[in-house]
Structures are given as C-alpha cells and as structure tokens.
Amino acid sequence: MRLNQLPIAVLAACLACTSANPASKKPAEAHPIRVVGYLASWGVRSKGTRIAELPARDLTHIFYAFAKIGSDGRVVLGDPCVDVGTCRSGPAVGPGGNFAELSRLKLRQPHLKVLISIGGWTGSGKFSDVALTDSTRRVFAESAVDLFIRQRPGLFDGIDVDWEFPVAGGMEGNVERPADRENFTLLLAELRRQLDAQGAIDRRHYELAIAASARPSEIANVEITRIVPLLDMINVMTYDYHSGSRSTHFNAPLYAATGDPTPSLNVDVTMRAFLDAGVPASKLLVGIPFYGHGHGGVPGGNGGLFQLGTGKPSGWRGNDGDWRVLAQTRLKNPSYVRHWDSAARVPWLYDSTSRTWVSYDDPQSVGEKVRYVRERGLGGVVIWELGGDDGSLMRAISAR
C-alpha cells in the first residue's frame, strides 16, 4: 500500500496532538515488553510453518490470523479446514487443525496468550456494515465472543480487530462510510462490554486489541482518544510505508533516511504522533515485518535507493520477500550487495546485473527497533508474521 506523505505537523494535527515533543527516553532495562507474533493460518500449508516449533518461549502473545465476517454479520472461522480440521476436500493440517496445535502449545508454554484476529486486508469488506447499528454491533460481538471464548474455553485470551480501514484506504470494493470513524469506536465498545461480561463469569480479563494503520490519513479516521480506554494494546502496522510505489524506498525505516523524499513516513514519526495524541506508551506496539519488498529494473545510482523501478523483480514469487527465503537466496548470492542506511537504520540489497533492489529487515535492524521500543518505554513489538522467520529475527528480539 502506498502511504501519502504528509508534513509532520499535519500528522500530529490529525491525531489532535497536545505536544510536538517526542517522549523522553527511558533506560533500556526499565520494563518488560510484549512480543506479539501474528500467525497466518495459511502459512501452515504455503510456508510449512509448524506451530509446535514456534518460538513461544520468547513470545508473550500469538495473534491467529484470521477469522472473517459472514454474510449475516456474524464472525465465522476463516478456514475451517486449517483452523479446526473440518475439510470439505483434501487433507486437514492435522487432527483438530491449527487450534488443536495452539492448545498443545499453550500447555507447554502457560505464559503464552492467544488472541483471534478478525479481518485483515482481504477480510475487512463487511466491517462498515457490522459497525453500522446497535443491532449489528451486538450480533458481531456476541458471535465473536461465543465462537472463540465460550465454545473454546482456555484457547483464546481475547480478540484483535484488524479493520483495514475505517472510512477509506482499504481494498477496492470494501464498503466504506464517513460514519465508520464513530462506528468503529462503538463497535469496540460493544466488544469490550461483551468480553467483560464473559470475563466476569470466567473470573478473568479478556484482552482487546486493534491493528492500527501507520498512514497519516487513515490514523485520522479513527477516534484515537476515545478508543484507548477500551483497548489493551494498539498494534501499529509500521511497515509497507512505500509498498505501492514504483520508486525504491524502505519497507519499514526507523527514521528518515538521508535525502529522504518522504521524511514523515517512518516508525519514529508514526509513534510520536500516537504519543502526542495522548496514547499511553505502554499500549503502543511497533510493527516489525519479517518480510521485504523487491523492485525490478532499478538503475544503479545511489545503490538503487530512491530510484524508479519497473515493478516486481523477474520471477519474484509470493513468499520470496520472507526473511527466511531472502537469507537463503539473495543474501547468499554474491551478485547482491548489502547496504546499510545509518540514518534510517535499515538495510537493503542491490544487484547491478539484474537491476534488482530489495528492502527488508534483518537481525541488525530488528535489534535497532527493539532498542527504540525499550528506550521510549513503549509496550512492545508486533510481528507480521511468524512464518517468515528462520529463527534469527526472533533471536534478535529476545537478545534485546
């Protein structure tokens, strides 16, 4: 997705900020952080992700992606075959599906919390409709709590809402309304009410989280100050800053690069905007991508950085951007030269022969992001997604 550049002052204004100053830094060892990993349900098949081998000891949460919204506005399983092993055709991923694997993982790692994530980029088309009225909101929340909390006691510890995006900016064909801004708040309030009611019965707290855009125009379409009291955490998608652009730029720069044509599109500016809007640092999580983006037909000036490409590299396939694939292919290819931007604190690769340019995160840049989180007292990091790692990125997180 392409993020439209806005001046920093405009970004802060979009969030009704009260201060233009960044948060004061805190000692790196001052507080524990959450480490949230999204688990893509389809990765068990398309990537060979093994739930039993996930680095659960180093995670505080797994967010299982995704449940979806049915035609009647009720929340349903995203893929019954992989989720619970109920397949119309073809083999299941195992007895009981991914949910059974997650239950066994929690038995081995009792500290681990698992939340069901609803929506996602391709699953947000019906959010505007279910958020529209008191009745539709009740049906949505009731079905979500029933399906994942009541029917599966002990498996899910809460709900994550990944509406991409209220009002505007989502996938073509999504229903979008100006009223989504307020209705999103009301939808979260109904979810919070029903989770708390079930929590009173079960004598425990169920968590509620959202995935929030890092795009200035989309941040403005959420009532940030009103939703904060309803949420346990806000997972900010601080990646894909330039994924829709033909010009080469970083997927997830920590800071603006030297000579950056879009200096307001980076992790630091995004997080300062949320903080300036009054969001408690402890509720904010920085997104870390375990994948990158490639460009083809890129001229060699500046190591290919800030150059106009022609599109995806020749032969680029769906999972080629995953760190685990990059580490075994392009990073081992002597034609690719690794560069490091000391201002943006991220690497890139360039192959002058094939004119291929790749932005990605590696253990060094991931470590920089975790240090940033600790120094600023933020709530933690959120990973998209666990199936993209070969183990080295998680080690970089736990080492910090």
C-alpha positions, 0 to 999 in steps of 0.5 A: 500500500502506498502511504501519502506523505504528509508534513509532520505537523499535519500528522500530529494535527490529525491525531489532535496532538497536545505536544510536538515533543517526542517522549523522553527516553527511558533506560533500556532495562526499565520494563518488560515488553510484549512480543506479539507474533501474528500467525497466518493460518495459511502459512501452515500449508504455503510456508510449512510453518509448524506451530509446535516449533514456534518460538513461544518461549520468547513470545508473550502473545500469538495473534491467529490470523484470521477469522472473517465476517459472514454474510449475516454479520456474524464472525465465522472461522476463516478456514475451517479446514486449517483452523479446526480440521473440518475439510470439505476436500483434501487433507486437514493440517492435522487432527483438530487443525491449527487450534488443536496445535495452539492448545498443545502449545499453550500447555507447554508454554502457560505464559503464552496468550492467544488472541483471534484476529478478525479481518485483515486486508482481504477480510475487512469488506463487511466491517462498515456494515457490522459497525453500522447499528446497535443491532449489528454491533451486538450480533458481531460481538456476541458471535465473536465472543461465543465462537472463540471464548465460550465454545473454546474455553482456555484457547483464546485470551481475547480478540484483535480487530484488524479493520483495514480501514475505517472510512477509506484506504482499504481494498477496492470494493470494501464498503466504506462510510464517513460514519465508520470513524464513530462506528468503529469506536462503538463497535469496540465498545460493544466488544469490550462490554461483551468480553467483560461480561464473559470475563466476569463469569470466567473470573478473568480479563479478556484482552482487546486489541486493534491493528492500527494503520501507520498512514497519516490519513487513515490514523485520522479516521479513527477516534484515537482518544476515545478508543484507548480506554477500551483497548489493551494494546494498539498494534501499529502496522509500521511497515509497507510505508512505500509498498505501492510505489514504483520508486525504491524506498524502505519497507519499514525505516526507523527514521528518515533516511538521508535525502529522504523524499518522504521524511514523515513516513517512518516508525519514529514519526508514526509513534510520536504522533500516537504519543502526542495524541495522548496514547499511553506508551505502554499500549503502543506496539511497533510493527516489525515485518519479517518480510521485504519488498523487491523492485525490478529494473532499478538503475544503479545510482545511489545503490538503487535507493530512491530510484524508479523501478519497473515493478516486481523483480523477474520471477519474484514469487509470493513468499520470496520477500520472507526473511527466511527465503531472502537469507537463503537466496539473495543474501547468499548470492554474491551478485547482491550487495548489502547496504546499510542506511545509518540514518534510517537504520535499515538495510537493503540489497542491490544487484547491478546485473539484474537491476534488482533492489530489495528492502527488508529487515534483518537481525541488525535492524530488528535489534535497532527497533527493539532498542527504540521500543525499550528506550521510549518505554513503549509496550512492545513489538508486533510481528507480521508474521511468524512464518517468515522467520528462520529463527534469527529475527526472533533471536534478535528480539529476545537478545534485546 
